């Protein structure tokens, strides 16, 4: 019996549907045109089809009907879900290790060797499985599963999106010491030793300097 898989779209599918660059879809998200993802799986954001089609409601954007038809044809057993609460349990490569109490590389090796169920869909380049597909495959291959990991998935826990950029420091940076007062050295009034002493003072204090001769 063919399994049904909900229509989910990532930035690649949204961009294709509206005939724009992927970066444009990401920019819509940043600017709030595209709301928060309906679901996050293995750190990747996904939106329901009705959410994505809703971007065209204000008339500022138009999706391409031909692209929509192509997208739907690419999801085997695809069907529309209008509420994220109605989504079945779906997992990606980062949640599957929870099911078996394994490391990510263990599951990766299963896939490389062809000893793991084929993904139910690939959205924006990332493979996704129905939880039922993974559990049925585990039973077929006699693999032991971990109930705690399965329970985490069933209550909606998923690997979340990691924030980009540098991690903010927990401690505020110390205020740098004030710069020393500028000094001018002129021939006849100062010696080379005066200049050397001032330069040594600055270097020992950790300051850098630029010497600009002036007539």
N, C-alpha and C positions, 0 to 999 in steps of 0.2 A: 504493500500500500504506500503510495507516495505521500510523504510528509508535507504539511503546509508550512510555509515560512512567511512571516509578515514583511510587507514592503518597508524597508528601512533604507535611509540614504545618508551617506557621509558627504563630506565636502566635494569629493570627486563627482559623485552622482548629481549633487545640486548644481554644480558648475556646468555639467554637461546638459542638464535639463534646461538651464536658462541660457546656454550658449555663451558662457563667460569663462574666464580663467578661474582656476581653483582658488587662487589668492583672493579673488573677488568675493567668493563665498565666505572665505575666512574673514574678510573685511566686513561683510554683512553681519557676521557674528560679533565681531569686535564693536561695531557701531550700534548693535542692538536691533538691527533690521531683522536678523534671524535670531530668534530667542534662544534660551538655554536648550541644550539637547534634550530630547525626550528620554534618551537612555544613554548611558556610558558603559561600554563593554571593553575590558582589557585596556582601559585608558583612552579609548577612541570614542568621539561623540557621534551619535546617530539621531536622525529625526524621522518621525513618521511621515508618510507620504502626504496626508492632509495638511500637516504643518508646513511642508515645503511648498505645496501648491498654493497655500495661503499667502505666500509672498507676492503672488500676482494679483491679489484682490484690490490693491490700491491703484492699479493701472500703471505703476512706475516700472514694473518688470513683467515680462511675458515668458512663459515657459514654451518650449517647442513640443507640440503634440507628437511629432515623429520620435523625438528623443524619449518621451514618456512611454510610448509604445515599445521602444527598444529596451528600455529599462525593465518594464514589466515582463517582457519575454525572457529576460536574463535571470529572473528569479523563479526557479522551479517550484511549482506549487504556491506561488505568491498570492497573498491576499491582503486586503486593506484593514488596518487597525486605526481607529480614530482616538483612542485613549491609551496612554502608555500603561495604565493599570491592567489593560487587557492583553498585554504582550505575554507570550509564553516565556519560559525560562530559557535565555540564550546566553551562551558563554563563548569566550575567545581563548586564545592561547595562554593568557595569564590567569584565567580562572580554572582551567582544566586541571592543573597540578593540585589544586585544593581537593578535587574529587578523589584523587588517588594518593594523596599524601606524598607526592613526588616533587622533584625540582623541575623547573621549566625545561632544562636540557633533556631530562628523561622523556618528556612528552615530545619534544622536538625530534629526538632520535626515533621514537615510535613512528612519527610521520615520515621521516626520511626512509625508514625501512619498509614503509607501506603496511605497518601493523597497527593502524589506527583508522577509525572511521573517516570517510571523506567529509569535508565541510558541507554544511547545508547551503551556505551562500558565501560569496566573497563580496564584501562591501568596502569600497575605497581601498582596495588592496589587502584587506585584512580578512582572514577566514573566520567564519562564525558557525557555531553548532547549536542546535536545540539540545538542551540538557538531556532530553529523552534519547536522542541519538547517541550521545556519549555513554549513557548508562546501559543502553541496549548493546552497544559494542563491547562494553566492559564485561557484561554477562556472557556474551558470545565467546569472548576470548578467555574467560575465567580470571579476569583481573579483579583484585580486591579493591573495593572503594571505601572511602572514609565518610561516614555519615555526617560528621561535623562539617566537612567541606561542602557536602551536598546541601545541608541545612542553611549554610551561609548564603549559598546561591539562591535557594528557594525564598529566602526572606528579602532578597533584592540586593545583597552585598555584591559589589563588583570592584575591580581595580579601577581607580579613578584617574582623571587627567592630572598629570604632574604639572605644577606651575612652571612657566618658562622663566628664564633669566636667573640671576644670582639669588641665592637664598639670603634673605635679610639677616644681618648679624643680630644676635640676641643682646649684645652689649653696644651702647652708643660709642662711636669713635671719639677718642680723646681730642680736645681742642688743641690744635697745633700752637706752639709757642709763637709769640709775636715776632715779626721781622725786626732785626736790629736797625737802628737809625742809620741812614745813609751818611757816608763821610766822603769828603773830597780831599785828595792829596795833590799838592802843587809843589813844583820844584822850588827849592830855596826855603820853603816853609817846613817840608817834611823830608825824611830820609827814606831810603829803601827799607831800612829796618822797621820804620813805622808802618809801611804798607804791608810788609811780610807779617808783622805781628797781628794786624787787623784781619788779614786773610786767614792766618792760622786760627784765630779766634772763631771765625765763621765756620771753617771746616770742622773744627772740633765740636761745634754745636750742632753739626749735621746739616748745615745750610749749603746750597750750591750757589754759584755766582757766575756772572758774566762780566768781564772787564771790557769797558769801552773807552779807549783813550780819547781825550778831548783837548784841543788846543786852548 
